Amino acid sequence: LFSGEIDTKGEKYQARVAVEARWFDKFPEETLQSLSLEEQKKFDRYETVRLGKDYPEKHWHPQIFILNAGHDRREEIKYSLKKVDDRVQIREYRDVFGSFY
């Protein structure tokens, strides 16, 4: 969390907020096969593999919202997967910057 300018009269402030969610999921075999050879090797070595921006369109993900963010917010969302104890862990990372109330 980074806090910037605070407007006490307008009851808002500028900030940068990072939100991370992780969950275990059964990952479809066809999706694992769609990874590049290098990504498959990283996954097999229990390393993190970044997923494409289309991940939430094809798979379940938590519906995370920051309710007190202003309309000027900028948000970057990234997804990755990692093998943890022979299970697939999905990670959603949100980086939000803008006005909050």
N, C-alpha and C positions, 0 to 999 in steps of 0.2 A: 504494500500500500504506500502510495506517495501522495501527499497532500500539497496542493498548490495554493493559489489565491483563495481567500475566504471572504465572502460577501455576507456579513452578518445581517445587514439590513434586508437584503434579498433572500436570506436564509438558504444560500447555496454555496458550494465550494467546488474548486477544480481538484480532480484527483485521478490517479491511475490505480486500478484495482486488478489483481490477478486472482482468478478462481480456477482451482484444479479439482476435477472429479475423476475417480478411478472405479472401475467395476470389472468383474470377471464375466466372460461371455463365451458361449460356444461360437467359434468363428468358423463360418462355412469353408469347407475345403477348397471350393472354387476361388474364394477370395485369397486364401493363402497361396494358391497356385498362380494368381494374377500378380503376385509380388515378383520383382525382378530376382534373378539368381543371387545377386549380392544381398538383397533384402532378405531372401529366404535364409541365406547363410547367417546373417546377423540375428535373425529370429531364432534359428537353431542354436546359436551361441548365447541365448538369453539376453540379447541386446535390444534396445529400443528401435523400432522401425516406424517412420512417419507414414501416416495414411493420407490419401488424397482428400481434397476439399469436398468431394462427392460422398464421402463416408456417411454423413448423417442422412442423405437422401435414400440410401439403400439399407441401412441398419438401424436398430434401436439405439437410442442415446437418451440421456436424461434431459429433461426440459428445464434448463437452468436460466433464470432471468434475474436481473438486478433491477428491482422495481423503482428505486429512487434515482435512476440515471436520467439525465436530460436528453433532449432531442439532438444535441450536438455531439453525442458520444461517438467515439470510434472504437470498434471492437474487432479484434483478431482472434479467430478460433482455430486451434490446431488439434489434430487427433493423432494418436500413436498407439502402437500395440507392442506388447512385450510378453515373452513366455515367463511365467512365474510358477515354479513348482509344477511344471508340465500342464499348466492351465494358461489360457489367454487372458491377459489383462489389457483392457482398453483404457486410454487416458484422454480426457478432454481438458484442454488448457485454454482459458479465456483471458485475454488481456484487454481491459476496458479503460479508455481515457476520455474524460469529458467533465461536464457539470453534473453534480449530484445535489439532491435536495434533502 
